[in-house]
Amino acid sequence: MALSEQMESALNDQITCELGASLIYLQMAAHLEGDDRPGMATWMSAQSEEEAAHAKMFIDFVLARDGRVEIGEVPAPVSKFDSPVHVFEEALRQERGVTARIRALYELATDINDLESLPFLQGFLAEQVEEESVVGSICERLRRVEGNEVGLALIEHELGSRPAEE
């Protein structure tokens, strides 16, 4: 079944959002690399790749439903952060925003009876629960060790072991 104009527009907005998220995480990775936090930068780079992959999934879904993809303007990401905690708190804020957007897409699909979109969006909702949990946990751990270079080094090492593609 073809997409309604309303759903097509909303999905195109989400594609733009996912690409923006990829740039946000890439900027965070660059900041952390410049701050001599290569493990945290590796984690953020992997997150950037994951968001770009999500954008591609949304693009493929729109095209499979005979829709037209129109990528919108992606604003420049914030580039200055006070600390690793600040970077990850911004990442958590970003993930919460994505969750809210995907929930709104799911609600729209429900309201307009777009049953074909619901399973696709359900997968993203489930993933967002995990994303918020992981980033929230990293934030909490970073807050606990803030100012303790040994603790930061341990978290740094752990985050640096994240595979490039998950």
C-alpha positions as CSV (number, residue, x, y, z in Angstrom):
1,M,0.0,0.0,0.0
2,A,1.3,3.4,-0.9
3,L,2.1,6.0,1.7
4,S,-0.3,8.8,2.4
5,E,1.1,12.3,1.8
6,Q,0.9,13.0,5.6
7,M,2.9,9.9,6.5
8,E,5.4,10.4,3.6
9,S,6.1,13.9,4.9
10,A,6.5,12.7,8.5
11,L,8.9,9.9,7.4
12,N,10.9,12.4,5.4
13,D,11.2,14.6,8.4
14,Q,12.5,11.5,10.3
15,I,15.1,10.8,7.6
16,T,16.3,14.4,8.1
17,C,16.3,13.9,11.8
18,E,18.3,10.7,11.6
19,L,20.9,12.3,9.3
20,G,21.1,15.3,11.8
21,A,21.7,12.8,14.6
22,S,24.5,11.2,12.7
23,L,26.1,14.6,12.3
24,I,25.6,15.4,16.0
25,Y,27.4,12.2,17.0
26,L,30.1,12.8,14.4
27,Q,30.7,16.3,15.9
28,M,30.8,14.8,19.4
29,A,33.3,12.2,18.2
30,A,35.5,14.9,16.8
31,H,35.3,16.9,20.0
32,L,36.2,13.9,22.1
33,E,39.1,13.0,19.8
34,G,40.4,16.5,20.1
35,D,40.0,16.3,23.9
36,D,42.2,13.2,23.9
37,R,39.3,10.8,24.6
38,P,39.8,8.3,21.7
39,G,37.7,5.6,23.3
40,M,34.7,7.9,23.8
41,A,35.3,9.2,20.3
42,T,35.1,5.6,18.9
43,W,31.8,5.1,20.7
44,M,30.4,8.3,19.3
45,S,31.7,7.4,15.8
46,A,29.9,4.1,16.0
47,Q,26.7,5.9,17.1
48,S,27.0,8.3,14.1
49,E,27.2,5.3,11.8
50,E,24.2,3.7,13.4
51,E,22.1,6.9,12.9
52,A,23.2,7.1,9.3
53,A,22.1,3.4,8.9
54,H,18.7,4.3,10.5
55,A,18.3,7.1,7.9
56,K,18.9,4.6,5.1
57,M,16.3,2.2,6.6
58,F,13.8,5.0,6.6
59,I,14.7,5.9,3.0
60,D,14.3,2.3,1.9
61,F,11.0,2.0,3.7
62,V,9.6,5.2,2.0
63,L,10.8,3.9,-1.4
64,A,9.3,0.5,-0.8
65,R,6.0,2.1,-0.1
66,D,6.2,4.0,-3.5
67,G,6.9,7.3,-1.6
68,R,9.2,10.1,-2.6
69,V,12.2,10.8,-0.4
70,E,13.0,14.5,0.3
71,I,15.8,15.2,2.7
72,G,15.4,18.5,4.5
73,E,17.9,20.9,5.8
74,V,20.1,19.6,8.5
75,P,21.3,22.2,11.0
76,A,24.9,22.4,12.1
77,P,25.5,20.5,15.4
78,V,26.7,22.1,18.6
79,S,30.5,21.8,18.7
80,K,31.6,23.0,22.1
81,F,31.2,20.9,25.3
82,D,32.5,21.4,28.8
83,S,33.3,17.8,29.7
84,P,32.7,14.2,28.7
85,V,29.7,14.2,31.0
86,H,28.3,17.2,29.1
87,V,28.8,15.4,25.8
88,F,27.0,12.3,26.9
89,E,24.2,14.3,28.6
90,E,23.7,16.0,25.2
91,A,23.6,12.5,23.6
92,L,20.9,11.4,26.1
93,R,18.9,14.5,25.3
94,Q,19.3,13.7,21.6
95,E,18.1,10.1,22.1
96,R,15.1,11.3,24.1
97,G,14.2,13.6,21.3
98,V,14.4,10.8,18.7
99,T,12.2,8.6,20.9
100,A,9.6,11.4,21.1
101,R,9.7,11.8,17.3
102,I,9.3,8.0,16.7
103,R,6.4,7.8,19.2
104,A,4.7,10.6,17.3
105,L,5.2,8.8,14.0
106,Y,3.7,5.6,15.5
107,E,0.8,7.6,16.8
108,L,0.3,9.2,13.4
109,A,0.4,5.8,11.7
110,T,-2.2,4.6,14.2
111,D,-4.4,7.6,13.7
112,I,-4.5,7.4,9.9
113,N,-4.7,3.6,10.0
114,D,-1.3,3.0,8.2
115,L,-1.0,-0.5,9.5
116,E,2.0,-1.2,7.3
117,S,4.1,1.4,9.1
118,L,3.4,0.1,12.6
119,P,5.7,-2.9,12.6
120,F,8.5,-0.9,11.1
121,L,8.2,1.8,13.7
122,Q,7.7,-0.7,16.5
123,G,11.3,-1.9,15.9
124,F,12.6,1.6,16.3
125,L,10.6,2.2,19.5
126,A,12.1,-0.9,21.0
127,E,15.6,0.2,20.0
128,Q,15.1,3.6,21.5
129,V,14.4,2.0,24.9
130,E,17.8,0.4,24.7
131,E,19.5,3.5,23.4
132,E,18.2,5.7,26.2
133,S,19.1,3.1,28.8
134,V,22.7,2.7,27.5
135,V,23.4,6.4,27.2
136,G,21.7,7.2,30.5
137,S,23.9,4.5,32.2
138,I,27.0,6.1,30.7
139,C,26.0,9.5,31.9
140,E,25.4,8.2,35.4
141,R,28.8,6.4,35.5
142,L,30.6,9.5,34.2
143,R,28.9,11.7,36.8
144,R,30.1,9.3,39.5
145,V,33.7,9.5,38.4
146,E,33.8,13.1,37.3
147,G,37.2,14.5,38.2
148,N,38.7,11.1,38.8
149,E,41.1,10.4,35.9
150,V,41.4,6.7,36.7
151,G,37.7,6.2,36.6
152,L,37.4,8.2,33.4
153,A,40.2,6.1,31.9
154,L,38.4,2.8,32.8
155,I,35.1,4.1,31.2
156,E,37.2,5.4,28.2
157,H,38.7,2.0,27.6
158,E,35.3,0.2,27.9
159,L,33.6,2.6,25.4
160,G,36.5,2.3,23.0
161,S,35.9,-1.4,22.7
162,R,32.5,-0.8,21.0
163,P,32.4,-2.5,17.6
164,A,32.2,-0.1,14.6
165,E,28.8,-1.5,13.4
166,E,26.2,-2.8,15.8
